[in-house]
């Protein structure tokens, strides 16, 4: 099977061929551009050889691995957001309970003071 360095070489050769083809199309009668395009074509053809299926399978494997990494990263992000949301809910809930307790302390303090007793801070 073709390895990743072969894929890199294939990408470079394909880019070289594409650029030489575009140059040839713009100036079809330039013999140097025709030679460049032919050279790039044969370089790409030599790299491909009879390995079309292996190359396609390797590229599909790479795409699948990238998709799995992206899925994993998304799951981890959602888990982190869920943990953060849960912690925020807990913190908010505790804050509300604390606020209610503070309000109850203030109410009791006011009731004691109103009844004539002093409350030390």
RODO-2510 file (C-alpha; in nm, 4 decimals, decimal comma):
residues 121
     n   res          X          Y          Z
     1     x     0,0000     0,0000     0,0000
     2     x     0,1132     0,3541    -0,0650
     3     x     0,2430     0,5358     0,2416
     4     x     0,1988     0,9027     0,3344
     5     x     0,5274     1,0126     0,1756
     6     x     0,4003     0,8716    -0,1540
     7     x     0,0784     1,0685    -0,1059
     8     x     0,2813     1,3845    -0,0502
     9     x     0,4822     1,3158    -0,3651
    10     x     0,1587     1,2489    -0,5545
    11     x     0,0114     1,5797    -0,4370
    12     x     0,3255     1,7659    -0,5427
    13     x     0,3300     1,5945    -0,8817
    14     x    -0,0412     1,6599    -0,9335
    15     x     0,0067     2,0281    -0,8465
    16     x     0,3032     2,0498    -1,0827
    17     x     0,1006     1,8864    -1,3621
    18     x    -0,2020     2,1105    -1,3012
    19     x     0,0102     2,4257    -1,3148
    20     x     0,1918     2,3122    -1,6279
    21     x    -0,1400     2,2229    -1,7933
    22     x    -0,2851     2,5656    -1,7073
    23     x     0,0233     2,7351    -1,8526
    24     x    -0,0015     2,5219    -2,1676
    25     x    -0,3704     2,6086    -2,2099
    26     x    -0,2903     2,9803    -2,1856
    27     x    -0,0066     2,9503    -2,4383
    28     x    -0,0684     2,6318    -2,6383
    29     x     0,2001     2,6928    -2,9001
    30     x     0,4928     2,7384    -2,6603
    31     x     0,7102     2,4255    -2,7008
    32     x     0,8728     2,4699    -2,3570
    33     x     0,5288     2,4634    -2,1897
    34     x     0,4346     2,1518    -2,3866
    35     x     0,7569     1,9805    -2,2687
    36     x     0,6917     2,0935    -1,9079
    37     x     0,3379     1,9583    -1,9230
    38     x     0,4516     1,6269    -2,0740
    39     x     0,7281     1,5932    -1,8160
    40     x     0,4857     1,6646    -1,5295
    41     x     0,2332     1,4205    -1,6767
    42     x     0,4883     1,1371    -1,6950
    43     x     0,6193     1,2152    -1,3469
    44     x     0,2653     1,1840    -1,2109
    45     x     0,2003     0,8698    -1,4164
    46     x     0,5208     0,7075    -1,2875
    47     x     0,4217     0,7797    -0,9273
    48     x     0,0752     0,6345    -0,9788
    49     x     0,2014     0,3280    -1,1646
    50     x    -0,0543     0,0502    -1,1270
    51     x    -0,1377     0,1504    -0,7711
    52     x    -0,4597     0,3440    -0,8316
    53     x    -0,6617     0,1252    -0,5965
    54     x    -0,3981     0,1322    -0,3231
    55     x    -0,3749     0,5101    -0,3517
    56     x    -0,7519     0,5515    -0,3302
    57     x    -0,7738     0,3113    -0,0340
    58     x    -0,4921     0,4963     0,1443
    59     x    -0,6630     0,8312     0,0875
    60     x    -0,9936     0,6911     0,2127
    61     x    -0,8169     0,5537     0,5213
    62     x    -0,6673     0,8976     0,5848
    63     x    -1,0070     1,0632     0,5449
    64     x    -1,1648     0,8132     0,7846
    65     x    -0,8898     0,8721     1,0422
    66     x    -0,9359     1,2486     1,0115
    67     x    -1,3135     1,2090     1,0470
    68     x    -1,2693     0,9937     1,3568
    69     x    -1,0298     1,2517     1,5063
    70     x    -1,2796     1,5284     1,4319
    71     x    -1,5632     1,3227     1,5843
    72     x    -1,3517     1,2489     1,8923
    73     x    -1,2597     1,6177     1,9296
    74     x    -1,6278     1,7148     1,8984
    75     x    -1,7282     1,4588     2,1628
    76     x    -1,4545     1,5858     2,3949
    77     x    -1,5636     1,9464     2,3368
    78     x    -1,9278     1,8608     2,4061
    79     x    -1,8265     1,6674     2,7184
    80     x    -1,6223     1,9635     2,8413
    81     x    -1,9113     2,1990     2,7708
    82     x    -2,1495     1,9634     2,9509
    83     x    -1,9164     1,9433     3,2517
    84     x    -1,8828     2,3222     3,2489
    85     x    -2,2596     2,3658     3,2232
    86     x    -2,3109     2,1144     3,5036
    87     x    -2,0555     2,2910     3,7238
    88     x    -2,2182     2,6246     3,6462
    89     x    -2,5607     2,4840     3,7370
    90     x    -2,4194     2,3465     4,0628
    91     x    -2,2419     2,6729     4,1412
    92     x    -2,5543     2,8702     4,0561
    93     x    -2,7680     2,6400     4,2697
    94     x    -2,5272     2,6752     4,5616
    95     x    -2,5202     3,0508     4,5084
    96     x    -2,8992     3,0666     4,5230
    97     x    -2,8998     2,8570     4,8426
    98     x    -2,6310     3,0813     4,9915
    99     x    -2,8250     3,3928     4,8956
   100     x    -3,1414     3,2472     5,0518
   101     x    -2,9482     3,1620     5,3697
   102     x    -2,8047     3,5159     5,3846
   103     x    -3,1511     3,6597     5,3413
   104     x    -3,2823     3,4367     5,6220
   105     x    -2,9943     3,5484     5,8488
   106     x    -3,0749     3,9126     5,7738
   107     x    -3,4438     3,8512     5,8455
   108     x    -3,3684     3,6764     6,1750
   109     x    -3,1225     3,9505     6,2742
   110     x    -3,3828     4,2174     6,2008
   111     x    -3,6441     4,0261     6,4007
   112     x    -3,4097     3,9932     6,6993
   113     x    -3,3193     4,3628     6,6826
   114     x    -3,6854     4,4540     6,6551
   115     x    -3,7579     4,2467     6,9651
   116     x    -3,5004     4,4531     7,1493
   117     x    -3,2075     4,2166     7,1486
   118     x    -2,8717     4,3064     6,9990
   119     x    -2,6868     4,0912     6,7494
   120     x    -2,3098     4,0973     6,7367
   121     x    -2,1557     4,0769     6,3900
***
